[in-house]
Amino acid sequence: MSIKLYYLHDPMCSWCWGYRPVWDVLQQNLPAAIKVEYVAGGLAPDSNISMPIAQQQMIQNHWRTIENKLGTTFNHAFWTENTPRRSTYNACRAAISAHKQAVQKPMIDAI
């Protein structure tokens, strides 16, 4: 009998990334009967509007909190090398499309 474990996530969620090492260990220790199914869902609606500075600062603070509490690192150059938007739908679409091609985990890792 196979059991399905649904992993609901957003590929660009800071906390999802922060807990990624824990998730990796959990997956390695799951019984073979448990199959993981990834379900991507967007944190932020589709938008081409630049993220407000206050929101950028808030998210950067989340990143620092996650690094301090969990040890997971982030690419802080993102904030100076890009024009951030408050939209995670493209990353979710990429994960969903990759799922249909049986390469979802590598896509999530790449994002």
Sequence and secondary structure as in RCSB ss.txt:
>XXXX:A:sequence
MSIKLYYLHDPMCSWCWGYRPVWDVLQQNLPAAIKVEYVAGGLAPDSNISMPIAQQQMIQNHWRTIENKLGTTFN
HAFWTENTPRRSTYNACRAAISAHKQAVQKPMIDAI
>XXXX:A:secstr
  EEEEEEE TT HHHHHTHHHHHHHHHTS TTEEEEEEE  SS    SB  HHHHHHHHHHHHHHHHHH     
TTHHHHS  BS  HHHHHHHHHHHHTT HHHHHHH 
